[in-house]
Amino acid sequence: MPRCDVLIVGAGLAGLWTARRLAGAGLDVVLVDGRSSVDSQIRTTGVFVRRTLEDFPLPEDCFGPAVRRVVLYSPARRRLELESPRPEFRVARMGLLYRRLLEEAREAGVRWRPRTHCSGVASDERGMVARLAGSGACALRPRFVIGADGARSRVAAWLGLDRNREWIAGVEEVYTGVPLEGPPVFHCLLSNELAPGYLAWMVHDGEEVHLGVGGYADRFDPARALAALREVPPVRVDWSRARLVDRRGGLIPVGGVLRRIASSRGLLVGDAAGAVSPLTAGGLDPCLRLSDLAARVTVDLLETGDPGVLSAYDGTVFRRRFASRLLLRGLLSRMRHPALLEVACAALRIPPLDRFASKVFFGRGSFPDVPLWPAGRQVRRATRARDTMVPPIPVA
């Protein structure tokens, strides 16, 4: 039966980043995804914050212009304008970014298996067996499994880990050819009709326009809400030469980082681990930070065979950082009457609450600080499953 050190299920940002780190450290990594290519069926708007761009080596040519301005609209379309002295956001061209990260991962040695999904993970006296179906169908014996398979992670269930129970549904369209008046800007609209429990948005960075809505799926029709927003966007838009280049959609977990996200058999990263801000639904910065930590913990576990190293990957500790955001998420979900949202928006114009609004959009606390991946990190001894018959880690 084929062996590998690590099987990663899912090739979104979390899966690609973790695979690249682990293979670069010298481990034998198999990466599977049911899609035929990583740049299809993208589910994120691709907004990266300044903190992420400062801390992670991401390819510069995969990003649009910097954005400093945010305009928040009440249900009655009253404006609250916020501007930072520094460039706070950049919108990634996610298809290009995913292709570049996959190329780097394969150059590091990752075995890429598109059109392949994992249909189950089980354990026997010799360790784990993962059943792969699709074009790469086989039974694979990994030493460790990483679930990067999204908000409704099946890997979480197979490993006996926690699963997301609260999420919002989002849908977005991406356009080119829309002229921009003034500097790049993020328009954010609070509306129980268009985006119950979250917000509608129009992001224009001077090259692309991202138009989207998000909210609790049982309280609105995302496609209909997006069509309504397209008809009456936050500001006047000249759609005459607009070209639709992408449609995106999916579930966004907003329940905070899950408590149990690791065991001696595997761990969860990205949306599968709930690594998304409960308030803003921003998940790219938490995704990369948690993925870096996941790679460190995985290397340590495979080197030592000591499940005790997993204590560094305890979701309960991370979850404490999200306490205030979880509280605000609960409050926002209960504001079902437009008048309540209108009052809340009016309050944000009054000092010192105006500083709170700036902190929400420009703050740097989306995820706890964790040790970043050290340059040149390599496994300290021969652990590659391809080259050695290393006994499996004891199953907890």
Residue pairs with C-beta under 8 A, 6 or more apart in sequence:
1 129
1 139
1 140
1 141
2 138
2 139
2 140
2 141
3 28
3 140
3 141
3 142
3 143
3 385
3 386
4 28
4 29
4 30
4 111
4 140
4 141
4 142
4 143
4 385
4 386
5 22
5 27
5 28
5 29
5 142
5 143
5 144
5 302
5 383
5 384
5 385
6 19
6 22
6 27
6 28
6 29
6 30
6 142
6 143
6 144
6 145
6 146
6 298
6 302
7 29
7 30
7 32
7 118
7 130
7 140
7 142
7 144
7 145
7 146
8 15
8 18
8 19
8 22
8 29
8 30
8 31
8 32
8 145
8 146
8 148
9 15
9 32
9 33
9 117
9 118
9 145
9 146
9 147
9 148
9 149
9 154
9 155
10 32
10 33
10 147
10 148
10 149
10 150
10 155
10 270
10 272
11 19
11 31
11 32
11 33
11 35
11 38
11 98
11 102
11 112
11 114
11 148
12 38
12 43
12 44
12 98
12 148
12 150
12 270
12 271
13 44
13 97
13 98
13 101
13 270
13 284
13 287
13 288
13 291
14 148
14 269
14 270
14 271
14 272
14 275
14 287
14 290
14 291
15 31
15 33
15 146
15 148
15 149
15 269
15 270
16 31
16 38
16 98
16 101
16 102
16 105
17 101
17 287
17 288
17 291
17 292
18 146
18 148
18 269
18 291
18 294
18 295
18 298
19 29
19 31
19 105
19 110
20 101
20 104
20 105
20 108
20 110
21 291
21 292
21 295
21 373
21 377
22 29
22 295
22 298
22 299
23 29
23 105
23 108
23 109
23 110
24 108
24 109
24 377
25 295
25 299
25 377
25 378
25 379
26 378
26 379
26 383
26 384
27 298
27 299
27 302
27 379
27 383
27 384
28 109
28 111
28 384
28 385
28 386
29 105
29 109
29 110
29 111
30 110
30 111
30 113
30 140
30 142
31 105
31 110
31 111
31 112
31 113
32 113
32 114
32 116
32 117
32 118
32 132
32 136
33 113
33 114
33 116
33 117
34 115
34 116
34 117
34 134
35 41
35 114
35 115
36 114
36 115
37 99
37 114
38 95
38 98
38 99
38 101
38 102
38 114
39 94
39 95
39 96
39 98
39 99
42 94
42 95
42 98
42 246
42 248
43 150
43 248
43 249
43 250
44 94
44 248
44 283
44 284
45 91
45 170
45 172
45 201
45 203
45 210
45 212
45 248
46 91
46 92
46 93
46 94
46 97
46 210
46 284
47 89
47 90
47 91
47 92
47 186
47 203
47 282
47 284
48 58
48 63
48 89
48 90
48 91
48 92
48 284
48 285
49 88
49 89
49 282
49 284
49 285
49 364
49 366
50 86
50 87
50 88
50 89
50 364
51 285
51 364
51 366
52 58
52 284
52 285
52 288
53 63
53 90
55 288
55 372
56 288
56 372
58 92
58 97
59 97
59 100
61 96
62 92
62 93
62 96
62 97
62 100
63 90
63 91
63 92
63 93
64 90
64 91
64 92
64 93
64 184
64 205
64 206
64 207
64 208
65 90
65 184
65 205
65 206
65 207
66 87
66 88
66 89
66 90
66 184
66 205
67 87
67 88
67 89
67 90
67 91
67 184
67 185
67 186
67 203
67 205
68 83
68 84
68 85
68 86
68 87
68 88
68 183
68 184
69 81
69 82
69 83
69 84
69 183
69 184
69 185
69 186
70 81
70 82
70 83
70 185
70 186
70 188
70 361
70 362
71 79
71 80
71 81
71 82
71 185
71 186
71 187
71 188
71 234
72 79
72 80
72 82
72 188
72 189
72 190
72 345
72 348
72 357
72 361
73 79
73 80
73 187
73 188
73 189
73 190
73 234
73 345
74 80
74 190
74 341
74 342
74 345
74 346
75 190
75 191
75 192
75 193
75 338
75 341
75 342
75 345
76 338
76 342
77 189
77 234
78 342
78 345
78 346
80 345
80 348
80 349
80 354
80 357
82 357
82 358
82 361
82 362
84 358
84 362
88 361
88 362
89 186
90 205
91 203
91 205
91 208
91 210
93 208
95 246
102 112
105 112
106 112
113 132
113 135
113 136
114 135
114 136
115 134
115 135
115 136
116 132
116 133
116 134
116 135
116 136
116 137
117 132
117 133
117 134
118 130
118 131
118 132
118 133
118 149
118 154
118 155
119 131
119 132
119 133
120 130
120 131
120 158
121 128
121 129
121 130
121 131
121 145
121 155
121 158
121 159
121 265
121 266
122 128
122 129
122 131
122 158
123 129
123 265
123 395
126 141
126 392
127 141
127 143
127 391
127 392
127 393
127 395
128 141
128 142
128 143
128 145
128 265
128 392
128 395
129 139
129 140
129 141
130 139
130 140
130 141
130 142
130 145
131 139
131 140
132 138
132 139
132 140
141 385
142 385
143 302
143 385
143 390
143 392
143 393
144 265
144 266
144 267
144 298
144 301
144 302
144 393
145 155
145 158
145 159
145 265
145 266
146 155
146 266
146 267
146 268
146 269
146 294
146 298
147 153
147 154
147 155
147 156
147 159
147 161
147 266
147 267
147 268
147 269
147 272
148 268
148 269
148 270
148 272
149 155
149 272
150 250
150 251
150 270
150 271
150 272
151 164
151 167
151 250
151 251
151 252
151 253
151 271
151 272
152 163
152 164
152 251
153 163
153 164
153 268
153 271
153 272
155 161
155 266
155 268
155 272
156 162
156 163
156 258
156 268
156 272
157 163
159 263
159 265
159 266
159 267
159 268
160 263
161 258
161 260
161 261
161 262
161 263
161 266
161 267
161 268
162 258
162 259
162 260
162 261
162 274
162 315
163 258
164 253
164 255
164 258
164 271
164 272
164 274
165 255
166 253
166 254
166 255
167 217
167 251
167 252
167 253
167 254
167 255
168 197
168 198
168 214
168 215
168 216
168 217
168 251
168 252
168 254
168 281
169 214
169 215
169 216
169 217
169 222
169 249
169 250
169 251
169 252
170 198
170 212
170 213
170 214
170 222
170 248
170 249
170 250
170 251
170 252
170 281
171 212
171 213
171 214
171 222
171 223
171 226
171 247
171 248
171 249
172 210
172 211
172 212
172 213
172 226
172 247
172 248
172 249
173 210
173 211
173 212
173 226
173 230
173 244
173 246
173 247
173 248
174 208
174 209
174 210
174 211
174 244
174 245
174 246
174 247
174 248
175 208
175 209
175 211
175 239
175 242
175 243
175 244
175 245
176 207
176 208
176 209
176 242
176 243
176 245
177 241
177 242
177 243
178 204
178 209
178 237
178 238
178 239
178 241
178 242
179 238
179 241
180 204
180 206
184 204
184 205
184 206
185 204
186 201
186 202
186 203
186 361
187 201
187 202
187 203
187 204
187 233
187 234
187 235
188 199
188 200
188 201
189 195
189 199
189 200
189 201
189 202
189 229
189 234
190 199
190 341
190 344
190 345
191 199
191 200
191 338
191 341
192 335
192 336
192 337
192 338
192 341
193 220
193 225
193 228
193 338
194 200
194 213
194 215
194 220
194 225
194 228
194 229
195 213
195 214
195 215
195 220
195 225
196 215
196 216
196 219
196 220
196 336
197 215
197 216
197 219
197 332
197 333
198 213
198 214
198 215
198 216
198 281
198 332
199 213
199 214
200 212
200 213
200 214
200 225
200 229
200 234
201 210
201 211
201 212
201 213
202 209
202 210
202 211
202 212
202 229
202 233
202 234
202 235
202 237
203 209
203 210
204 210
208 245
209 237
209 242
211 226
211 229
211 230
211 233
212 226
212 248
213 220
213 222
213 225
213 226
213 229
214 222
214 252
214 281
215 222
215 225
216 333
217 251
222 249
251 271
252 271
252 276
252 281
252 283
253 271
253 274
253 276
254 276
254 278
254 281
254 329
255 274
255 278
255 326
256 274
256 278
256 319
256 322
256 325
256 326
257 273
257 274
257 275
257 286
257 290
257 315
257 318
257 319
257 322
258 268
258 273
258 274
258 315
258 319
259 315
259 316
259 319
260 315
261 267
261 268
261 273
261 274
261 313
261 314
261 315
262 268
262 297
262 310
262 313
262 314
262 315
263 307
263 310
263 396
264 301
264 307
264 310
264 393
264 394
264 395
264 396
265 393
265 395
265 396
267 273
267 294
267 297
267 298
267 310
267 313
269 275
269 287
269 290
269 291
269 294
270 283
270 287
270 290
270 291
271 283
271 287
273 290
273 315
274 315
275 283
275 286
275 287
275 289
275 290
275 318
275 367
276 282
276 283
276 286
277 283
277 286
277 322
277 325
277 366
277 367
278 322
278 325
278 326
278 328
278 329
279 325
279 328
279 329
279 332
279 360
280 360
280 361
280 366
282 366
285 366
285 367
286 366
286 367
289 367
289 368
289 369
289 370
289 372
290 318
290 367
290 370
292 370
292 371
292 372
292 373
293 312
293 313
293 370
293 371
294 313
295 373
296 312
296 371
296 373
296 377
297 309
297 310
297 312
297 313
299 377
299 379
300 306
300 309
301 307
301 309
301 310
301 393
302 379
302 383
302 393
303 379
303 380
303 381
303 383
305 393
305 394
307 393
307 394
307 396
317 368
318 367
318 368
321 365
321 367
321 368
335 341
335 344
347 353
348 354
348 356
348 357
382 388
383 390
